[in-house]
Amino acid sequence: MAENKLIQRILKSRIFKKIYETPAPRWVVLLVDLLIVAVFSLATIAVTSRYATALPSPLDTTIVKVAIVLAVYFISSMAIGSYKYVIRLSVFEDIYKLALMVSIASLMLICFEFVIRNIIPKPYFTYWNVFVIAATSFTAMVAVRLLVKTAYSILTSVNTNRTPVIMLGSAINSYMFAKALKMESNGRFDPVALLSLDETKSETDINGIPLYRYNAENIADVFSRHDCDTLLFLSTQLEEIRDGIADVLLQNNIHLLMLNQVEEVDTSTASINLSAHVKNIQVEDLLGRAPIKNNNPKIRKLIENEVVMITGAAGSIGSEIVRQVASFNAKEIVLIDQAETPMHDLQLELSDLYPGLNIHLFIGDVTNQRRMEKAFVEFRPKYVFHAAAYKHVPMMECNPSEAALTNIFGTKNMADLSVKYGVEKFVMISTDKAVNPTNVMGATKRIAEIYVQSLFFKISKDSKHAPTQFITTRFGNVLGSNGSVIPLFRKQIEKGGPITVTHKDIIRYFMTIPEACSLVLEAGCMGEGGEIYIFDMGKPVKIYDLARRMITLAGLKVDKDIKIVETGLRPGEKLYEELLNNKEQTIATGHSKILISKVPVYKFDNIINGLVAIRSAIEENDNHLVVLEMKYLVPEYKSQNSIWQELDSVVENESRYNNQYY
């Protein structure tokens, strides 16, 4: 230990750091290479000339011959640039450059010898001279580089401050990145082993780095064998981590780090600095899927040079739709929201990213019909994306009148105005909570779905002109959205816990915001009116397991460092979210992640009668009556863990809307 501390002090001293962190000047590398060539060419020519029978002429001396060889090697080295690499970081490309340089120099000497033999009747160099000089010089130059590299590796490996990591993968790129991390002058990581997911690979040793085959049962033993608790993987391997081993590693308290893709490792510089590209893995990385690159030319053709209106534009979903619409070169984008500060922030962001974009900030409430009509009259949008809504389940359970006013009648205002002013497409953002709703928020969104769908079929039947196409998109929770559970858990971890979950068995579907909004645009593009699209949300996630993952990813231990506490289901909350009503079926589309839900279509007159009753209850400020009228209109709405559960029995004994479906 004392010796290690002494070595550490020496390594950290300013003089030593300057010696081993500063690369040798290129002219020094070139000089060393030429010195090697001089030594071996002198030895080779001297031995050869010893057996010559005739006395040499002044131009046939050993010194002159060595000078010619040095000149040829100098020209070749300058042309190839074999001296430009940092010796201590020498890799295969450096050796390749040396081989190329020596080969070209040898070819030049052979050509020189061929010309000389046609001028004077005796050999100047023998071809064997050329080959021996090439072989011995190349070997010596490679040996010097390997010697310097080995010495440097030994010195830097003494750094006990490095974090031991096991690197995922057995391919050459994983090995090369592992070696590069080892060679960093101020490196943070020390790759001690490789872990292969390939079952055909045998456990072996790759140039001094042990290789292990992944086995879920004894993975902890592999890490403990090297006194290591961290796995480092490349960003290109993220899908393998998600689908295969993430849960097993986290259950064994193994920390995950990701090395972001590096386009090129430049070994001509003093420091590779790969450590700067290593980041802590976030739970969003594990829950998300491969990002969608939305380059659909149909979407661009639809949006380019058109006026697009987006409600709820300052929210997490609305703002992302704005960004994606902006990327398709919309002529004008009308942003509608009540939140002035987020709108201002979004405007600054868009002005920076798209300086030529024509943006209109329209502050207003979608429930204010006169204010919204002013926006339609002034801007005449061709497409409307309606994302404005109240979304927080427990809060809306306590405020059903406001939930109904915004989610139902705000949607009705925008839909009616879209028909009046000839909007071509109206895309409504709905939620999985609208399926068999158990809460006020889900019920209001289901009624909004019913209204826009029935409105489309009514105007399609009555109108002689092409009607506004009403399209609904339905999906679950999005990662990082306002009110998402993940930011809440992150704050609770930062405070030292506990993490609060409502129920140990509660599950949710998750999707990234860009992916969800991309699919909204896709669905809007393919929709012809009346469809309710549902998105492939992937596998459901247990919230309790999500909490455990986040604690482990933070480098902490569940129950020891951070406790997980169950608080009980909140008002209106259900254990399992659904994407389809029990009576519904789906139809495939041309997009693998988008399906069409076959739902019963309400008669427009019936839905209007229901809305009149709900509106009357809102005006009377009677929350009890608002919820009751919604239950009459949506019979599958059954409250859970809510004060409104008592109303379910009332609705079951009375049929308010007979024959309400087409």
C-alpha positions, 0 to 999 in steps of 0.5 A: 500500500505504501509503494502504491501511494508513492507511485501515485504521488509520482504519477500525480506530480507536475513534472511526471504528468507533463512527461507522460501526458504530453506526446512526443513531437512528430519530428522526434518520432520521425527522427527515431524511425530514421535512426532505426533505418540508419542503424539497420541499413548501415549494418546490412550494407557493411556486412554485404560490402565486407565480401565485395571483391572490388574496391568501391568508388567514392560514390560506392561507399557505405556512408553514401548508400546509407544516406540514399536509403535514409533519403528514400525512407524520409520521402516515403515517411513524409508521403504516408505520414507514418510518424504522425501518430502518438506512439503510446496510443499506437494501434493497428492503423499505425502498424498498417501505415508503417508497413505501407511506408516500408513497402513504398520505400523498398519499391523505390530502392528496387527501382533505383537499383534497376536504373543503376544496373543499366548505367554501371555493370555491377549491383549498387544495392543487392535486392537482398539488402533492400529486403533485409533493411525493410524487414529489420527496420519495420520490426524494430519500429513496431517493437519500439512502439509496442514497448512505449505503449506497454510502458505507458499502459503499466504506468497508467494502470497504477491509477487506483482511482479508476472505476473497474468496469466489465464491457459488454460484447466480444466483437472487435469494437468492444475490445478496441474501446476497452483498450482505448479506455485503458490507455486514457491518460486521465481515464475514469474507467478500467475495463477488467473483462468482457461479457459476451451475450453470444452463447457460441462464444467460449470463455477465453482471454482476448489479448489479456482481457478475460472474456465471460459468457453471460449466464443469469444464474452466476452473473453476480459471481463474474462481477464479484470475481473482479471486485466490480459492480459496473457494466459498460456498454455501447449505445449500439447495444442498448436494444440488447440491454433492454430486451435481455439482461437489464432486469437481471443486472439491476436485481444484482445491484450492477450499475449500468453505464453507456458509452455514446456512439463515437464517430471516430477515435482519433489516435493522432491526438494526445488524449482519446477522452472516451470517458467524456462520452460515458453517461449514466443510463436513465430509466427512460433509456430502458423503457424507450424503444428504438427511436422512430425517424419520421421521414414519411414523404406523405407527412411532408407533402401534407404539412409543407406550406400549409397553416397548422393549428395546435391546441395545448401547444405549450404542453409536453405533447403539444410542444413536441407536435409543434417541433415536428410540424415545424421540421416539415416546413409548415407555412404558418403554425398557430399555437393555442394555449393559456400558459403564457410562460411556457408559450414564451419559452417555446417561442424562443426555442422555435425562433432559435431552431427555425428562424424563418418560421412564421409562428403565431402565439394565440393565448386563449381557452378552448372553452371560449367559443368566441375567442377560438372563432377569432383564431379560425377567422384570422388564420384559416388553418387547414389542419388542427391538432387538438392536444388541449386537455386536463389530464391529471386523474386524481385532480379531475376526480375532484373537479368533474365540472371543469374536466367536462368543460375543457375536455368535452366542450373545449373539444366540441368548440374546436371540432364545430369551428373546424367544420364551419371554417373548412378545416381538412383534418382534425386530429384529436389526442386521446388516452388509454384511460378512455377505454372502460373508464374508471375515472372522470378524466377518462370518461370525459376523453371518451365522450370527446372521442364519441362526439368527434366520431359521430360528428364526422359520420353525420356531416359525411351523410348530410354534406355534399362537399368533402367533410372535415376528417376527424381522426382520434389517436389513443395512447398511454403514458409518455416518458417525461411528460408533465406529471409523469411518475418518472420525474416524481420518482427522481425527485424523491430519490434526490431527497433520499426517499422514500419513493411512493407507489400507489400499489405494488401491482399497478402497471402502465404502458410507456412511450417516448414523447417524440415517438408518440407525436410522430405516430400522431402525425402518421395517423393524421396523414393516413386517416380518412375520417371517423377512425380511432387509432391506437398505438403499439405501446410495447410491454406494460411496465410494473410501476413498483419494478420501475421504482426499483430500477430507478433506485439501482440506476442511481447507484443505491440499494432498495430498502437499504438506501431508499425505501419504497412505500405503498400509499394506496390507489388514488381516486379514480385510479385503476391497476391495469390500463387498457388500450381497447374496449372489451367489445372492440376489435382492431384492424391492421394498417400499413404502419406496424405500430398503428392499429384502427380500433373498431368501436360502436358509433353513437347516433349524433342526436343521442350524443347531443342530448347527452351533452345538453344534459352534461352542460346543464349540470355544469351550469348548475355547478352540480358535480354529482349531476355532471358525473351521473350524466356522463355515466348515462352517456357512457355505460361502461364508465364504472368508477373505482376508488372514488366517491362517484362509485355510488352512482354506478348502481343508479345508472344500472337501474335506468336506461337513459339513451336507448338504441344509441348506436348506429 
